[in-house]
């Protein structure tokens, strides 16, 4: 039986806390295709932040454009001869903006609505994990 997964909430959790769910300790969970997709998407978002920080070279032509229900992020890394386009949901963009702002990327930071999206996703994730039941068992 496959447990339902809030993939969007899991993407947020795995993006902000990469070691949130250990593959070795939760191997059965990672057999779920939604969890695998969430893990891949979280890695992609962390990779975008890593590139935007300039650790892989100077970032040029950075821009964020509104798309239907999402945002398109474009930038280039001339040193690597890369031009990147990523279509991000609003909550994925919020994660990138939050992490990039914390890393000191100029011109990119999470605003109040981005933080609200992240908080809502984390609340869904926490309720899905049933933390109150875990605390009751340990208390």
N, C-alpha and C positions, 0 to 999 in steps of 0.2 A: 504494500500500500504506500502510495506516495503522498507525503504531507504537502498541503498547499503552502506556497511560498510567496510572500510579497516581494517580488523581484526588485521593484523600485526601492523599497526600504532597505533591502539587502545590499543593493548597489551603493546606496549612501553609506551604510555602515562599513562596508568593505573598502570604500574609497577613503573615508575619514580615518578608519582604524584598520589598516591592512591585515593585521593578525587577529582580527575579531573572531573568525572561525578558522580553527586549525584543520587543515585537510587531513592530517594524520589522525587527529582525535575524533573527527567527524566524517570519516570516509563515506559512510552510507549517505550522508546528506549531500555530498558532492556527486553522487550518482544521479541526482535530480538534475535534469537539463536546465531548469530555471536557475538553479544555484550555479551551475557551470557558466551560464550566460552572464549572470550577475558578477561572477568573479572576473570574467574576461572584460566586461564593461568597466568595472572598477579599476582594473589594471590600465585600461585605455585612458581613463580620466586622470589617474596619477601620472601617466606618461605625458599627457598634455601639460600638466602643471610642471613637471620636470623640464620639459622643453621651454616653457614660458619663463622659467627662472634664469635661463641663459646658460645653464651648465653644459649644454651641448652646442653652444654657439649663439651668436647674436640673433635676436628675433627682430624681423622686419615685417612691415605691412600688416600689423595686427589689427583685426577688426572683428566686431561681433554684430551680427545682423539678425533682425527679427525674421522668423519663419513661422509658418502656421503651427501654433502650439509648441514651438521649439525655438532654439536660437542656433544660428550657424556661426561658428568661430573659424576665422581664417588667419593664417600667418605663414611666414616663410622663415626658413633657416638657411641663409645663403651659403654658409660654410659647409653645410651638409647637402646642399642642392635639393632641399625639401620644400615643397609648398604643401601645407596641410589645410584640409577643410574637414570640420567635424560638425555633424548635426547633433545637437545635444537637447535633451528635454530640459524643461525649466529647472527641475531639481538637479539634474546632472550639471547644468551650467552653474547653479548655486554652489555645488560642491567644488567645482573648479575655481570659481571666484573666491570662495572662502579660503581654500588652500593656497591659491596664488597670492591673495592678500596677506596671509600669514607669512608667506615666503618672501614678501617684499617686492612682488611684481608691481611695477608702477602702472597706475591706470586701471587696475583690476582688483576689485574687492567686493565682498558680499554686502548687499544693502539689507535693510530690514525685511523686505519680502523674501529675499534669498534665504536669510536665516530662518524665517518662519517656515519655508518649504523644507529646509533641512530638519528643523525641530519636529515638524509633523511626520516626516518619514522615520525619524529615530523613535518617535513615540509609537508608531505602528510596528516598528521592528521590536521594540521592547515589549509591547503587549503580545506580539507573536511568540516571543521567547518565554512568556509567562514567568517573569522575574519574581512576581509576588508569590507564586507557588514555590519557587526555589528558596526565597527568603523564609517562608513558613517552615519548610523542611529543615532548614539550618538553624532555626531559632529555638 
